[in-house]
Amino acid sequence: MNDNERPGGPNRGGGDNNGGNPWLKSLLIWVGILFALALVVTVFDGKSTTQTGNTIAYSAFLDKVDEGTVKDVNVSRDLISGTFSSGDKFRTYPVQDSGLMDRLRKAGVEVAGKPEEGPSIWAAMLYQMLPFLLFLGIAFFVLRQMQKGGGAGGAMGFGKSRARMLTQKEGKVTFDDVAGIDEARAELTEIVEFLKDPSKFARLGGKIPKGALLVGSPGTGKTLLARAIAGEAGVPFFTISGSDFVEMFVGVGASRVRDMFEQAKKSAPCIVFIDEIDAVGRHRGAGLGNGNDEREQTLNQLLVEMDGFEANEGIIIVAATNRPDVLDPALLRPGRFDRQVVVPRPDIDGRVKILEVHMKKVPLAPDVDARVIARGTPGFSGADLANLVNEAALMAARKGKRLVANAEFEEAKDKVMMGAERRSMVMTEDEKRMTAYHEAGHAIVALHEPASDPIHKATIIPRGRALGMVMRLPERDSYSYHRDKMYANLAVAMGGRIAEEIIFGYDKVSSGASGDIQYATGLARDMVTKWGMSDKVGPVDYAQPEGESFLGYSSSQPTHMSNETAQLIDAEIKSIVEGGLHRAKHVLTEHIDQLHSLAGALLEYETLSGEEIKKLIAGEEIGRIDQGPKSPAVPTAGTSIPKTKRPSGPFGNPSPAGA
């Protein structure tokens, strides 16, 4: 739901009022200045030759003198010029010749001297100053461009704030455009009401909050909420990113913080929105002795401005982050950020409202039901739902339709969840058969595990980075994870590998289950180290603490864990994963006929829905009139992809195969 459209206008950086390129214009100005300097040097250069005439050799000049055809000459140290009897002019360059004057007198040539001319004083000055002027011009040009990049002009533009005031009148966002996060919207609506009518709260002793921190996963609508505040408040709204404060020069960030608050004081009451505040508000001293002084100074200045000796009345700071765990505690205390507004992923009712907001601009067919789509998209954020509606509209446009139907929404949902289909990928029949049994193994185990989520779709059409996939969706939003469901997911994850072993033999097991093994190992590790679900280890937290590591190195073993405990944890993780392997093997061995039936149907139809799989297992007809488009069945030799590219996660979220 994040919308980062920037308002246009003549005061915006990156645009030129005359429609030209300011960088190119400045460059052309300096090129013109340097050309003018060179022209002045040429004009004032006393050594520039203005004489005309043909240049002849000195020996030829002497022959002409002896012949008596030279009328007159002008002699200087570096040049001899003159006129022949015929009126033609000539010039030559002298050599060391002490008898030249005697030969000229004997021949009756009129001789005139010429004073030595050096460069004029202006030319000499320009020659000396030209390199310095060139260097000064380049330095001034670079400095000017850097100051423009900083969002302010002037000689000291580095310390100016980059905060932009939102003044757009058209297309503004209001709270009507924000859906699915009613509690967060209510918290911020109160701030807007406080700005509009402070006396309503002041008569009961209430004070305006100084700051509100929006915390939520990426795509949940934090920036959209901030833009809605700007649209609703009717007061100046400054927006800036946390990364705009930090520069390579120490002290620049603190100067920008001071300048931002100075601008805000002039426009108070106002709102200042800092996006991604974790870029500047990280915990101080987390660098293990190698901290960033510039970032810490910037944070210190921000803390002082928010709650220092000088009161900043009427300035409300709204910040957003998806990493509240790394923020400095001094930034989060009351008096600075008085409210921490959690922006969660929407539930089913919230998803319905978000879909309805985005569907307003899309012509819908009568079979489209926002609640049905919302029920099939658990865990989607607002940005995911906006992308879903957009993908459905694009698919309908590609098909030449006038309305977006439910079929396009289903295709878009599959594309968003599982990746785009890659029907052009060439697979051998053996690979297709192994992929079909691998995915059938996942599906059969999922059907026979009561705690497993229902199957949404199974396919052997390559999607994203996977050659096949079994997608499961929960029936409703869940906020906790139970032990029986964890064991069921472990069994489902191991179903693909066990199916390959049962059907093709121990030596033919492929690397396609690498993603499943990675998922199962991570789940088992969390069960043992985080959730206390191992009787041998007990309800003790042995999880690796999340935080910054020194030089990228992080020990896999917490410092408070002994070697014996680490060995016990590894043994428990292995035991839990192998338990899922045995459960999957028991289910597939007992229902081997269902495994063959489902794999055969996947080879025939390539994609089956959850309802079709249930009918097939129950011995009923699937009921398809046509079998749907088929991918290339007979590939050319040597064009198959390696089997290490066949990860298949139990939730349809494949991860790259590991070695």
C-alpha positions in Angstrom: 0.0 0.0 0.0 3.0 2.3 0.1 2.6 5.1 -2.4 5.7 7.2 -3.0 4.4 9.5 -5.7 6.1 12.8 -5.5 4.3 16.1 -6.1 5.5 18.1 -9.0 6.0 21.9 -9.0 8.6 24.5 -9.8 10.2 24.3 -6.4 11.1 20.6 -6.7 14.6 19.5 -7.2 15.5 17.7 -10.4 13.3 19.9 -12.7 14.1 23.2 -14.5 11.5 25.9 -15.0 12.7 26.5 -18.6 12.6 22.9 -19.5 16.4 22.7 -19.9 19.1 20.6 -18.3 20.7 22.8 -15.6 23.8 20.5 -15.5 24.4 20.9 -19.2 23.7 24.6 -19.0 26.3 25.2 -16.3 28.8 23.1 -18.3 28.2 25.2 -21.4 28.7 28.4 -19.5 32.1 27.4 -18.2 33.2 26.2 -21.6 32.3 29.6 -23.0 34.2 31.4 -20.2 37.4 29.3 -21.0 37.0 29.9 -24.7 36.7 33.7 -24.1 39.9 33.6 -22.0 41.8 31.8 -24.7 40.6 34.4 -27.2 41.8 37.3 -25.1 45.2 35.7 -24.8 45.4 35.3 -28.5 44.4 39.0 -29.1 46.8 40.4 -26.5 49.7 38.1 -27.3 52.4 40.4 -28.7 54.1 37.4 -30.2 51.3 36.6 -32.6 52.5 37.0 -36.1 50.7 39.4 -38.4 53.2 39.6 -41.2 52.3 38.3 -44.6 54.4 37.0 -47.4 56.0 33.8 -48.6 58.5 32.1 -46.4 61.8 31.4 -48.2 65.0 29.7 -47.2 67.9 31.8 -45.9 70.2 30.6 -48.7 67.6 31.7 -51.3 67.4 35.1 -49.5 71.1 35.5 -49.8 71.0 34.6 -53.5 68.3 37.2 -54.1 70.5 39.8 -52.3 73.4 39.0 -54.5 71.2 39.2 -57.6 70.1 42.7 -56.5 66.4 41.8 -56.5 65.8 42.7 -52.8 64.4 46.2 -52.3 64.3 46.5 -48.5 64.4 44.3 -45.4 63.4 44.5 -41.7 65.7 42.7 -39.5 64.8 41.4 -36.0 66.3 38.7 -33.9 63.9 36.0 -35.0 62.6 37.2 -38.3 63.8 38.9 -41.5 61.0 40.3 -43.7 61.1 42.5 -46.7 60.1 43.3 -50.3 61.5 42.2 -53.6 62.0 44.6 -56.5 58.9 43.1 -58.0 56.8 44.2 -55.1 56.3 40.7 -53.6 56.8 40.3 -49.9 58.9 37.6 -48.3 60.1 36.5 -45.0 62.8 34.2 -43.7 64.3 33.1 -40.5 67.9 34.2 -39.8 70.9 32.1 -38.9 74.2 33.0 -37.3 75.8 35.2 -40.1 78.1 38.0 -39.2 78.6 39.2 -42.8 74.9 39.7 -43.6 75.0 43.5 -43.1 78.0 43.9 -45.4 76.3 42.0 -48.2 73.1 44.1 -47.8 75.1 47.3 -48.0 77.0 46.2 -51.1 73.7 45.2 -52.8 72.1 48.6 -51.9 69.3 47.1 -49.9 67.5 49.4 -47.6 67.8 48.0 -44.1 65.6 48.8 -41.1 65.7 47.4 -37.6 62.7 46.1 -35.6 62.4 46.3 -31.8 62.1 43.2 -29.7 58.5 42.6 -28.8 57.7 40.3 -25.8 54.2 39.4 -24.7 52.1 42.2 -23.2 51.5 42.5 -19.5 47.9 41.3 -20.0 48.9 38.3 -21.9 51.6 37.4 -19.4 49.0 37.7 -16.6 46.5 35.6 -18.4 49.2 32.9 -19.2 50.0 32.7 -15.5 46.4 32.7 -14.2 44.8 30.4 -16.8 45.6 27.1 -15.0 44.4 28.5 -11.7 41.2 29.9 -13.2 40.6 26.5 -14.9 41.0 24.6 -11.6 38.9 27.1 -9.8 36.1 26.8 -12.4 36.1 23.0 -12.2 36.0 23.1 -8.4 33.1 25.6 -8.3 31.2 23.6 -10.9 31.5 20.4 -8.9 30.7 22.1 -5.6 27.6 23.6 -7.1 26.3 20.3 -8.4 26.9 18.7 -5.0 25.0 21.5 -3.3 22.1 21.0 -5.7 22.1 17.3 -4.8 21.8 18.3 -1.2 18.6 20.1 -1.9 19.9 23.6 -1.1 22.1 26.2 -2.7 24.6 28.6 -1.2 28.2 28.0 -0.1 27.2 26.1 2.9 24.4 24.1 1.3 25.6 20.7 2.7 24.0 21.4 6.0 20.6 22.3 4.7 17.7 20.0 5.2 16.3 17.9 2.4 12.8 17.8 3.8 10.2 18.5 1.2 6.8 20.2 2.0 3.9 18.4 0.4 1.6 21.0 -1.2 -0.2 19.1 -3.8 -3.9 19.9 -4.1 -5.0 17.3 -6.6 -4.8 13.5 -6.1 -4.1 13.8 -2.4 -4.6 10.8 -0.2 -7.1 10.9 2.7 -8.2 8.4 5.3 -10.9 7.2 3.0 -8.1 5.7 0.9 -6.7 3.8 3.9 -8.4 0.5 4.7 -7.8 -2.6 6.7 -5.9 -1.0 9.5 -8.7 0.7 11.4 -6.9 0.8 14.8 -3.8 2.5 13.4 -5.9 5.0 11.4 -7.9 5.9 14.6 -4.6 6.7 16.5 -3.5 9.0 13.7 -7.0 10.5 13.2 -6.7 11.8 16.8 -3.5 13.6 16.0 -5.1 15.3 13.0 -8.1 16.3 15.2 -5.6 17.7 17.8 -4.0 19.9 15.1 -7.3 21.1 13.9 -8.9 21.8 17.3 -6.3 21.7 20.1 -8.7 23.4 22.6 -10.9 20.3 22.6 -8.1 18.4 24.3 -6.4 21.2 26.1 -9.3 22.1 28.4 -9.0 18.6 29.9 -5.2 19.0 30.4 -4.2 17.0 27.4 -1.0 17.9 25.6 -0.3 17.4 21.9 1.8 14.2 21.4 5.3 14.9 20.1 5.8 11.9 18.0 4.2 8.8 16.6 6.2 5.8 15.4 4.5 3.6 12.7 5.8 0.0 13.0 4.9 -2.7 10.6 6.0 -5.1 7.9 6.9 -3.9 4.5 3.8 -3.1 2.4 1.4 -2.7 5.2 0.7 0.9 4.5 2.9 3.0 6.7 3.8 5.6 4.1 0.2 5.7 2.8 -1.0 6.5 6.4 1.5 9.3 6.5 0.3 10.7 3.2 -3.3 10.4 4.5 -2.3 12.5 7.5 -0.9 15.1 5.1 -4.2 15.1 3.2 -6.4 15.3 6.2 -4.5 17.6 8.6 -4.7 20.9 6.6 -1.3 21.9 8.1 2.2 22.0 6.5 3.6 18.4 6.0 7.3 17.9 5.6 8.6 14.5 4.4 12.2 13.2 4.5 13.9 9.8 4.5 16.2 8.7 7.3 19.0 8.2 4.8 18.9 11.9 3.8 20.5 12.9 7.1 23.6 10.7 6.9 26.5 11.9 4.9 30.2 11.0 4.6 31.1 14.3 6.4 30.8 14.3 10.2 28.4 17.0 11.4 26.4 17.3 8.2 23.5 15.1 9.4 23.2 17.0 12.7 23.2 20.3 10.8 20.4 19.0 8.6 18.4 18.0 11.6 18.7 21.5 13.1 17.8 23.1 9.8 14.8 20.8 9.4 13.4 21.8 12.8 14.1 25.5 12.0 12.0 25.2 8.9 9.3 23.3 10.9 9.2 26.0 13.6 8.5 28.7 11.0 5.5 26.6 9.7 4.2 25.4 13.1 1.8 23.7 13.7 3.0 21.1 11.2 3.9 17.5 10.8 7.3 16.1 9.9 7.4 12.6 8.5 10.7 10.6 8.6 10.5 7.4 6.5 12.7 4.5 7.4 14.0 6.1 10.6 16.1 3.1 11.4 18.7 4.4 8.9 19.6 7.1 11.4 18.0 5.8 14.7 19.9 2.6 15.1 21.1 1.6 18.6 24.2 3.5 19.5 27.4 1.5 20.1 26.1 -1.5 18.1 29.2 -1.5 15.9 31.5 -3.1 18.5 33.9 -0.2 18.8 33.7 0.7 15.1 30.6 2.9 15.1 29.6 5.6 12.7 30.2 8.9 14.5 28.3 10.8 11.9 25.1 8.7 12.4 25.4 8.8 16.2 25.8 12.6 16.1 22.8 12.9 13.9 20.7 10.7 16.3 21.9 12.8 19.3 20.8 16.0 17.6 17.4 14.4 16.7 16.9 13.4 20.4 17.8 16.9 21.6 15.4 18.6 19.1 12.5 16.2 20.0 12.9 16.7 23.8 15.6 19.3 24.7 15.8 22.5 26.6 14.2 24.4 23.7 10.6 23.5 23.3 9.4 22.7 19.8 5.7 23.3 20.3 3.3 22.4 17.5 5.8 20.1 15.7 4.7 16.5 15.5 7.2 13.9 14.3 5.7 10.9 12.5 8.2 8.2 11.7 8.0 4.8 10.0 10.1 1.6 10.3 9.9 -2.1 9.8 12.9 -2.7 12.2 11.8 -1.5 15.6 14.2 -4.0 17.2 17.3 -2.0 16.1 16.1 1.5 17.2 17.8 3.2 20.1 15.9 3.0 23.4 16.3 6.8 23.9 14.3 7.3 20.8 11.4 5.2 21.9 10.8 6.6 25.3 7.7 8.6 26.1 8.2 12.3 25.5 9.8 11.6 22.1 7.7 9.0 20.4 4.7 9.1 22.7 2.8 6.6 20.5 4.0 3.5 18.8 1.3 2.6 16.2 1.5 -1.0 15.0 0.4 -1.4 11.4 -0.3 -5.1 11.1 -1.1 -7.3 8.1 -4.8 -7.1 7.5 -7.2 -9.8 8.6 -10.0 -11.1 6.2 -12.2 -8.1 6.9 -9.3 -5.7 6.3 -8.4 -7.5 3.1 -12.0 -7.1 1.9 -11.8 -3.3 2.5 -8.4 -3.0 0.9 -9.6 -4.9 -2.2 -12.7 -2.7 -2.5 -10.5 0.4 -2.4 -8.3 -0.8 -5.2 -11.2 -2.3 -7.2 -12.9 1.1 -7.5 -10.8 1.9 -10.5 -11.2 -1.5 -12.2 -14.2 -2.5 -14.2 -15.3 -5.8 -12.7 -17.4 -8.7 -14.0 -20.4 -9.8 -12.0 -18.7 -13.0 -10.8 -16.0 -11.1 -8.8 -16.5 -11.2 -5.0 -14.0 -9.3 -2.9 -14.7 -11.5 0.1 -14.0 -14.7 -1.8 -10.6 -13.3 -3.0 -9.8 -12.1 0.5 -10.5 -15.6 1.9 -7.9 -17.0 -0.5 -5.2 -14.5 0.3 -4.3 -15.0 4.0 -1.1 -13.2 5.0 -1.3 -10.7 2.1 -0.3 -7.1 2.9 -1.9 -4.1 1.4 0.8 -3.8 -1.2 0.3 -7.5 -2.1 -3.4 -6.9 -2.6 -2.8 -3.8 -4.7 -0.4 -5.8 -6.9 -3.0 -8.6 -7.1 -5.7 -6.3 -8.5 -3.2 -4.7 -10.9 -2.0 -8.1 -12.2 -5.6 -9.2 -12.8 -6.3 -6.0 -14.7 -3.2 -6.5 -16.9 -4.1 -10.1 -17.6 -7.6 -9.0 -18.7 -6.1 -6.3 -20.9 -3.8 -8.8 -22.6 -6.8 -11.0 -23.4 -8.7 -8.1 -24.9 -11.5 -8.2 -22.3 -13.6 -5.2 -21.2 -14.2 -6.5 -17.7 -11.9 -8.2 -15.2 -13.4 -11.5 -14.2 -12.8 -13.9 -11.3 -10.7 -16.1 -13.6 -8.2 -13.3 -14.0 -8.1 -12.8 -10.2 -7.4 -16.5 -9.7 -4.6 -16.4 -12.3 -3.1 -13.3 -10.7 -3.3 -14.9 -7.3 -1.4 -18.0 -8.5 1.2 -15.8 -10.2 1.7 -13.7 -7.1 1.9 -16.7 -4.8 3.7 -19.3 -6.9 5.4 -17.2 -9.6 4.7 -16.9 -13.3 4.3 -20.1 -15.4 7.3 -21.1 -17.5 5.7 -23.2 -20.2 8.6 -22.6 -22.6 10.9 -24.6 -20.3 11.8 -27.9 -21.9 11.7 -30.9 -19.6 12.3 -34.6 -20.3 9.6 -37.1 -19.7 11.6 -38.6 -16.9 11.9 -35.2 -15.2 8.2 -34.6 -15.6 7.3 -38.0 -14.2 9.6 -37.5 -11.2 8.2 -34.0 -10.6 4.7 -35.4 -10.7 5.4 -38.1 -8.1 7.3 -35.5 -6.0 4.3 -33.1 -5.9 1.9 -36.0 -5.5 3.8 -37.1 -2.4 3.4 -33.7 -0.8 -0.3 -33.7 -1.6 -1.1 -37.2 -0.4 0.6 -36.6 3.0 -1.2 -33.3 3.3 -4.6 -34.9 2.7 -4.0 -37.5 5.4 -2.6 -35.2 8.0 -5.6 -33.8 9.9 -3.8 -30.7 11.1 -2.5 -29.8 7.7 -3.9 -26.8 5.8 -6.2 -27.7 2.8 -4.6 -28.0 -0.6 -5.3 -25.0 -2.9 -3.6 -26.2 -6.0 -1.0 -28.7 -7.2 0.9 -28.2 -10.5 3.9 -29.6 -12.4 4.1 -26.6 -14.6 7.4 -24.8 -13.8 6.7 -21.6 -11.9 9.2 -19.1 -10.7 12.3 -21.2 -9.6 10.4 -24.4 -9.1 9.6 -27.2 -11.5 6.4 -28.1 -9.6 4.5 -27.0 -6.5 1.8 -27.9 -4.0 0.1 -24.8 -2.7 -1.8 -24.9 0.6 -3.9 -22.2 2.1 -5.3 -22.0 5.6 -9.1 -21.8 6.0 -8.9 -18.8 8.2 -6.4 -16.3 9.6 -4.3 -17.9 12.4 -2.2 -16.1 15.0 -0.6 -19.0 16.7 1.2 -22.1 15.6 0.3 -25.4 17.3 2.5 -28.5 17.9 0.3 -30.9 15.9 0.4 -28.5 12.9 4.1 -28.3 13.1 4.5 -32.1 13.0 2.0 -32.2 10.1 4.0 -29.6 8.1 7.2 -31.6 8.7 5.6 -34.7 7.3 4.2 -32.8 4.3 7.7 -31.3 3.7 9.3 -34.8 3.6 6.5 -36.2 1.4 8.2 -35.3 -1.9 11.5 -36.9 -1.0 9.9 -40.1 0.3 7.7 -40.4 -2.9 10.8 -40.3 -5.0 12.5 -42.9 -2.9 9.5 -45.3 -2.9 8.8 -45.0 -6.7 12.3 -44.6 -8.2 14.5 -46.2 -5.6 17.1 -45.0 -3.1 19.8 -44.2 -5.7 17.4 -42.1 -7.8 16.4 -39.6 -5.1 17.1 -36.1 -6.6 18.1 -32.9 -5.1 14.7 -31.5 -5.7 13.8 -31.7 -1.9 16.5 -29.2 -0.9 14.0 -26.5 -0.2 11.8 -28.9 1.8 14.8 -30.0 3.9 15.8 -26.4 4.5 12.2 -25.5 5.6 11.9 -28.6 7.8 15.3 -28.0 9.5 14.4 -24.4 10.2 11.0 -25.4 11.7 12.6 -28.1 13.9 15.3 -25.7 15.1 12.6 -23.1 16.1 10.6 -25.8 17.9 13.7 -26.8 20.0 15.4 -23.5 20.6 12.6 -20.9 20.6 9.3 -22.6 21.5 10.4 -25.2 24.0 8.8 -28.2 22.2 11.5 -30.7 23.0 11.1 -32.7 26.2 14.9 -33.4 26.4 15.9 -29.7 26.0 13.0 -28.3 27.9 11.3 -24.8 27.8 14.6 -22.9 27.6 15.4 -20.2 25.0 18.6 -21.2 23.1 17.9 -19.2 20.0 20.7 -17.3 18.4 20.1 -13.6 19.4 19.3 -11.4 16.4 21.6 -8.4 16.1 24.6 -6.9 14.3 27.6 -9.1 14.0 31.2 -7.9 13.9 32.7 -7.9 10.3 29.8 -10.1 9.2 30.8 -13.0 11.5 28.1 -14.5 13.7 28.6 -17.6 15.8 26.0 -20.2 15.4 26.2 -21.1 19.0 25.0 -18.6 21.7 27.6 -17.7 24.3 25.4 -19.1 27.1 25.2 -22.5 25.6 27.6 -25.3 26.5 28.9 -27.8 23.9 26.9 -30.6 25.5 23.7 -28.6 25.1 24.5 -27.7 21.5 25.0 -31.4 20.8 21.7 -32.2 22.5 19.9 -29.6 20.4 21.4 -30.9 17.2 20.3 -34.4 18.1 16.8 -33.2 18.9 16.5 -31.3 15.6 17.6 -34.3 13.7 15.1 -36.5 15.6 12.2 -34.2 14.9 13.0 -34.0 11.2 13.4 -37.7 10.9 10.1 -38.2 12.7 8.4 -36.2 9.9 10.2 -38.4 7.4 8.9 -41.6 9.0 5.3 -40.2 9.2 5.4 -39.3 5.5 6.8 -42.8 4.6 4.1 -44.5 6.6 1.3 -42.4 4.9 2.7 -42.9 1.4 3.3 -46.7 1.9 -0.2 -47.2 3.1 -1.8 -45.1 0.3 0.5 -46.0 -2.6 -2.4 -46.4 -5.0 -3.5 -42.8 -4.3 0.0 -41.7 -5.0 0.0 -43.4 -8.4 -3.5 -42.0 -9.3 -2.6 -38.4 -8.4 0.8 -38.5 -10.2 -0.9 -39.9 -13.3 -3.6 -37.1 -13.2 -0.9 -34.5 -12.8 0.9 -35.8 -15.8 -2.3 -35.7 -17.8 -3.8 -32.3 -16.6 -0.6 -30.7 -15.3 -2.6 -28.6 -12.8 -5.2 -29.7 -10.3 -7.2 -27.7 -7.8 -7.7 -28.9 -4.2 -11.3 -30.0 -4.9 -10.3 -31.9 -8.0 -7.6 -33.8 -5.9 -10.2 -34.7 -3.3 -12.5 -36.1 -6.0 -9.7 -38.0 -7.5 -8.7 -39.6 -4.2 -12.3 -40.5 -3.5 -12.6 -42.3 -6.8 -14.9 -39.7 -8.4 -14.6 -38.2 -11.8 -12.8 -34.8 -11.9 -15.4 -33.5 -14.3 -13.2 -31.6 -16.7 -14.5 -31.1 -20.2 -11.1 -30.3 -21.6 -7.7 -31.2 -20.3 -6.3 -27.6 -20.6 -3.2 -26.5 -22.4 -0.3 -28.9 -22.4 3.3 -27.9 -22.0 5.8 -29.4 -24.5 5.7 -33.1 -23.9 8.7 -34.2 -26.0 11.8 -32.0 -25.5 14.8 -31.9 -27.6 17.9 -33.7 -26.3 20.2 -31.9 -24.1 17.9 -29.0 -23.1 16.6 -30.2 -19.8 17.4 -28.2 -16.7 19.4 -29.7 -13.8 17.4 -31.3 -11.0 19.0 -29.0 -8.4 16.4 -26.4 -9.6 13.4 -28.3 -8.3 12.8 -27.0 -4.8 9.2 -27.5 -3.6 8.2 -26.1 -0.3 5.1 -27.3 1.5 3.6 -23.8 1.4 4.4 -23.1 -2.2 7.3 -20.8 -1.3 10.2 -22.5 -3.0 13.7 -21.6 -2.0 16.9 -22.1 -4.1 18.3 -25.5 -3.9 21.5 -25.8 -1.9 24.5 -28.0 -2.4 
